């Protein structure tokens, strides 16, 4: 009699998504966006006062008054929000890296990072930070990744398990 025992930790981190050029292209786009998000928030954490002085002291063009007021509103948030966004950027980059290599946990990291990327600024700055375009892009990327993963060999039944014979 053969008994199949699922591996726990090694099974979780198994490669289970076939990676082709389409997935790699989409992941590279997501990685670029995640890297820009990470670097922007890191620069605000490190140079917040300098950025506020640049925007407030007339170095910003007068014809862009509307943008200057929105930037001042955005940069006056607590540094803790930007520190959380830096951590979210690390989660997003890790998820993109795992997705690029074909690990199914990359989907989990990327999904959690994207949801937190929308929720965290909303909690600190209110409804003014919600953008329908950002939500649509996040939704489209997540639908594509999950569709691709589930149609390209995620959790197939013919995977190897540890077998014990009695």
C-alpha positions in Angstrom: 0.0 0.0 0.0 1.4 3.4 -0.9 0.6 6.5 1.2 1.2 9.9 -0.3 2.4 12.5 2.1 2.5 16.1 0.9 5.7 17.9 1.6 5.0 21.0 3.7 7.7 23.7 3.4 9.4 22.4 0.2 6.0 21.9 -1.5 5.0 25.5 -0.8 8.2 26.8 -2.4 8.1 24.5 -5.4 8.3 25.9 -8.8 4.8 25.3 -10.2 4.3 27.9 -13.0 5.7 27.4 -16.5 7.4 30.7 -17.4 7.5 31.9 -21.0 8.2 35.2 -22.6 4.7 36.6 -22.1 4.8 36.2 -18.3 8.4 37.4 -18.2 7.4 40.6 -20.1 4.5 41.3 -17.8 6.6 40.6 -14.7 9.3 43.0 -16.0 6.7 45.7 -16.4 5.5 45.0 -12.8 9.0 45.0 -11.5 9.8 48.4 -13.1 6.7 49.9 -11.5 7.4 48.3 -8.1 11.0 49.5 -8.3 9.9 53.1 -9.0 7.3 52.8 -6.1 10.1 51.6 -3.8 12.6 54.2 -4.7 10.1 57.1 -4.6 9.0 56.2 -1.1 12.6 55.6 0.0 13.6 59.0 -1.2 10.6 60.6 0.6 11.7 58.8 3.8 15.2 60.0 3.5 14.7 63.5 2.0 11.2 64.5 3.0 12.2 68.0 4.3 14.2 68.8 1.2 11.4 67.8 -1.1 8.8 69.9 0.9 11.2 72.9 0.7 11.7 72.5 -3.0 7.9 72.4 -3.7 7.0 75.1 -1.2 9.7 77.7 -1.8 8.9 78.8 -5.3 11.2 76.3 -7.2 8.1 74.7 -8.5 6.6 76.5 -11.5 3.7 78.9 -10.7 1.6 77.6 -13.6 1.4 74.2 -11.8 -0.4 75.6 -8.7 -2.9 72.7 -8.6 -0.1 70.1 -8.7 1.9 72.0 -6.1 -1.0 72.0 -3.6 -1.6 68.2 -4.2 2.1 67.5 -3.7 2.2 69.5 -0.5 -0.8 67.5 0.7 0.8 64.3 -0.3 4.2 65.0 1.3 2.8 66.3 4.6 1.8 62.7 5.5 3.5 61.0 8.3 6.9 59.4 7.6 5.5 56.1 8.9 3.3 55.9 5.8 6.3 56.2 3.6 8.2 53.6 5.6 5.3 51.2 5.3 5.3 51.9 1.5 9.0 51.1 1.4 8.2 47.7 3.1 5.4 47.2 0.6 7.8 47.9 -2.2 10.1 45.2 -0.9 7.2 42.7 -0.8 6.2 43.7 -4.4 9.8 43.3 -5.7 10.1 39.9 -3.9 6.8 38.8 -5.5 7.9 39.9 -8.9 11.2 38.0 -8.5 9.4 34.8 -7.4 6.9 35.2 -10.3 9.8 35.6 -12.8 11.4 32.4 -11.5 8.1 30.5 -11.6 7.2 30.1 -8.0 3.5 30.2 -7.0 4.2 32.1 -3.8 5.2 35.1 -6.0 1.5 35.4 -6.7 0.7 35.6 -3.0 3.4 38.2 -2.3 2.5 40.3 -5.3 -1.3 40.2 -4.5 -0.7 41.2 -0.8 1.7 44.0 -1.9 -0.7 45.4 -4.4 -3.7 45.4 -2.1 -1.6 47.1 0.6 -0.3 49.6 -1.9 -3.8 50.8 -2.4 -5.0 50.5 1.2 -2.1 52.1 3.2 -2.2 55.6 1.5 -6.0 55.6 1.9 -5.7 55.1 5.6 -3.2 57.9 6.1 -4.5 60.5 3.5 -8.1 59.6 3.0 -10.3 59.2 -0.1 -8.2 61.7 -2.0 -5.6 59.0 -2.6 -7.9 56.5 -4.4 -7.5 56.5 -8.2 -9.8 54.4 -10.4 -7.0 54.0 -12.9 -4.6 52.5 -10.4 -7.3 50.1 -9.2 -8.1 49.0 -12.8 -4.4 48.4 -13.6 -3.9 46.4 -10.4 -7.0 44.4 -11.1 -5.9 43.7 -14.7 -2.4 42.6 -13.7 -3.7 40.3 -10.9 -6.3 38.8 -13.2 -3.7 38.1 -15.9 -1.2 36.6 -13.4 -3.8 34.3 -11.8 -5.3 33.3 -15.2 -1.8 32.5 -16.5 -0.8 30.6 -13.3 -3.9 28.4 -13.2 -3.7 27.6 -16.9 0.0 26.9 -16.9 0.5 24.0 -14.5 -0.1 25.3 -11.0 -0.9 22.5 -8.6 -1.1 19.7 -11.2 -2.1 16.3 -9.7 0.9 14.5 -11.3 3.5 16.3 -9.1 5.9 14.2 -7.1 5.2 13.5 -3.5 7.1 11.8 -0.8 6.0 8.2 -0.8 6.0 5.7 2.0 5.4 2.1 1.3 3.9 -0.1 4.0 
